[in-house]
Amino acid sequence: MRKRVLLLGHESLLGQSLVTQAAAEDIEFLLPGTPSDAWRPDAIDGWLDELAPDAVINLAHYHQQFQLVTADAEQMAAQRQFSERLIESCAQRDMLLCMLSNTRVFSGEKNTPYTEKDELTPVGAQGAVQAALDQLLVRRCKRHLLLRFSWLLDQSPDGLLMRLVNQLQASQRVALAEEWRGNPTPLADAARVLLAVIKQMDCDAELYGVYHYASVEASSWISLAKSLGQELLSLERLSEDPIIEPVNYADQPAAQFEPQNAALNGRRLLFAFGIKPRAWRAGLDDILQPPAA
């Protein structure tokens, strides 16, 4: 890869998957200092001046954006301050900046998958922070890429996927929200998409803008749980199929900070970059395997 790309958040699970896939293609990223001191806003200009990257990928707050149920005020303030400074610094240098977004920027009241043209109507405080950062990136950075994902599935113990796995393993009868829809996306697939986009930008394809990735196909939360149950049975991590009792989504805690409709339309990404969506079910087996020692 000709461009020098600074990767912030390489220690995150998504960052690790991205680095692994890039290494298989002999691609290396520039990495900042140790994670313990990595996300101070006042360190950003030093990294950009010292490392002189052509582009920046910001995964610094990946776990908070996609895996935490709720973030506290201090975490949200840290994400906002860091991201705002990064956006401003990249804008001043006319530097390509790639950031991630989630579906909390939408109300979930739409009946069809969300497109990049839909108005941002965020759910909850975290959604409001994300929407503000999305708008700032688009407004300030001419050379920007904003990749929006729905339900990202990784192996973090407190993450979206493992919370559901723990529910299924804890009881044979599980109450789950009905009519909660999204695009489950295994982490490796998200890394594949991110790497493919950056490689094309390396070829001077000036396809700046906002893009959605939608795995095949949109699913209800209950359908995801049933597929997980089958995988857990095959791995002998369940002894029998769990009984799932549908409950009203509006009565669930998730309704306060997650849109009921989290499904995305990914046609713009396909048409612009030629990146074909993958079926999320095909990636469940790998992501449920124990992490390598």
N, C-alpha and C positions, 0 to 999 in steps of 0.2 A: 504494500500500500504506500503510495507516494506521500499522502498527507500525514502529518504528525498529529495524532489524535490523543488528547489528554482524557483519560478515563477517571472520573471521580466516582467513588463507590465501588472500586474493584473488589473490596472485601465482602460486599453483599452477595447473596446467593445468585442474583441475576448477574452481577459483575463477574463472579467466578465462572458462571456458565458462558458468558460472553468471551472471557479471556481464553477459556478452554477451546471453544469453537474457533476463535481467531488463530490460536497457536497451531491448530491442525492445518491452517492455510498459510502458515509462516507469516502471520500478521502480529505485530506487537503494538501495544499501547504505551503511551507515556503514563506513568503513575506518580501521584503526589506522595507526600510523606506518610508517616504511619497513621492508621485510622484514628488513633486516640487524639491526634491534634488536627485531623484532616478538615473538619467542617467549620472552621472559624472564618467568618466573612473577611476578616482583615488579612487572611493568608492568600486570598484569591489572586490579587494583583502580582504578588511575588511568584506564584506558580506560573502565571501567564507570561511574565517577563523572563523568568529564568528558563522555563522549558520551551517557550516560543512555539506553542502548538498552532496548527492550522484550524483545528476544530476541537470542540469539547463535548463529551458525553457526560451528562449529569445523572448519576444513579445514587447520589449521596443519601437521599432519603427514601430509597426504594421500599424498605421494609415498612416504614411509617405510612407511605402512600398506599400500599397494596395489601398489607398483611395485618396490621393492627386494627382491632375493633374500633377503638377510639384513641386519639392522641391527646395528651394534656396540653394546657395552654403554653407551657414552656417549650414543649416539643414543636408545636405549631409555629410559635414565634421564631424558633431557631431555623426551621425549614424556610419560613418566609424571608427572614433576614439574609440567610445564606443565598437563597435563590435570587432575590432581588439584586444583591451585590454582584452575583455572577452574571446575571442578565446585563446589568449596566456595564460591567467590565468588558464583556464580549461585544456589546454594542459599540463601545468606544473604539475597539480595535477592529471592527468590522469582521468579526470572527464567527464562523459557523458554530452554533450552539444547538445541541440536541437534548431535549428534555422529555420526560414522561408525564402523562396525565392519566386520570382514571375517570370512571363514570359517575363519581360523586358530584361532578359538575352539572349533572342533569337531574331534573326533578323526578324522572321515572314515570311521568303521567302520559307520555306518548305511547301509542299502541304498537308502533312499528320501531325497528332498530334506528338508533340515532345516527345521523350523518354529521359530517364536519360543518355543515351549514346551520345546524340547529343552535338556537340561542342557549347560552349557558344560564341555567337556573339551578344553582347548587343546593344540595341537601346538607344541612348541618354545618358546623364550624369548619370541619376539615374540607368539606366541599367548597366552602366560601374561600378558604385560603388557596385551594388548588385553582379555582376559577380565576382568582385575582392574578395568580402567577401565570396562568395560561394567557390571559389577556395582555399582561405586561410583556411577555416574551414576544408575542405577535406584534405588539405596538412598537417595541423598542429595537428588536433585532430583525433587520431585513433578512439576514442569512440565518434562518431558524428552521428546525425540525421539531415538531411536537407530535410524539407518538402516543396515542391514547389506547389503553387496553381495558378490558372488562375484568373478569375474575382471573387473576394470575395464581397458578397453583405451584407451590414449592414445598420443600420439606421442613420449613421452620416450625418448631414445636408449637409456637403460639400463632401460627399463620392460618389462613383461610382453609386450606385443605386439611391440615392436621386437626384443626378443631372439629371438623366434620367427621374425620376418621375416628377421633376419640368418642364422639357422640355415638357412632354406630357400634363401637366396641364396648361401650359402657353399659348398654341396655339393649334387650332384644326388641323393645318397643320405643320408637323415637318419634317425637313430634317435630315436624319441619314445616317451614312456611311454604304455602302453596302460591303458585303464580308469581314467584320471584324468578326472573329470567335474566340470563347473561350469556357470555361466551367464555366458558372455561378454557384457559390457555395454559398448558404446561410450561414451566419456566424455560426449558430448552427451546421450545418453539418461539417464545418471546425473544430469546437471545438470537435465534436464527434470523428473525425478522429485523432486529436492530442491526445485526452485522451486515445483512444484505443491503439495507438502506445506506449505511455508512460506506460500503464498498462502491455503491453507485455514485454517491456524492464525491468519492475519491476520483471518479472519472469525469469530474466537472459537470455532472448533471445538476443543473440549478433548479431542482425541484423542491424549493423551499415551501414550507407551509405546515398545515395540520393534517394528520392522517390517523385513521382508525384501523386497528387490526382486529378482524373478527374470525376466530377459529370456526371450523365447521363442526357442528352447526350450533345455533343458539339453543340453549337448554334451560329447563327449569332446575331449580335447586334440588327438587325431589328426584328428577331424572339423573342428575349428577350423583346424588346419594345412592340411588339404585345401582348405577354403574360401578361406583366405588365398592358397594357391598359385594358385587360379583367378583371384583378383583381381589378383595380381601378374603373371600371364600376360597378362591383358587390359590392364594398364598397361605392358606390355613391360619389366617389371622382372625377369622370368624368361624364359628361352628355351624351357624345357620343364618338364613336370610333374616335381616331385621324387619320388623313390622313398622311401616312408616305411617304415621297419622298426620294428614294434612291439617294445618291450622291457618287461621287468617293472618296474612302477612302484616296487615296494619297493626296487629296486636303484638308483634314481635319487636324486641329491642332494636334489631337491625333497621327497622323502618325509620328510626330517628336519624340515621346517617348513611343509609344505602338506598339508592333508587330501586323501586320495585321492578322497573324495566331497565336492566343494565346491558341490553343487547345493542351491539354496534353494527353498522353497515361499513364493510371494508372495501367497497368497490374502488374508491379513489386510490387507495394504496396499490391495489392490483393493477389498475390501468396505468398509474404513473411509474411504478417500479417493476411490474411484472411478478410480484411476490405472491405466490399462490397460497391460500389458506390451507391449513392441515386440520384433519379431524382430531379433536381433543381426546377422544376415547383411545386413540392409538398410543398416546403418551402416558396413560395412567399407570401401566405396568412398571415402566421405568421409574417414574417419580415415587412409586410406593415401595421400591426396593430400599433396603437399609443403606444409609450413606456409606461410602467407602471409608475404610479406617485410615 
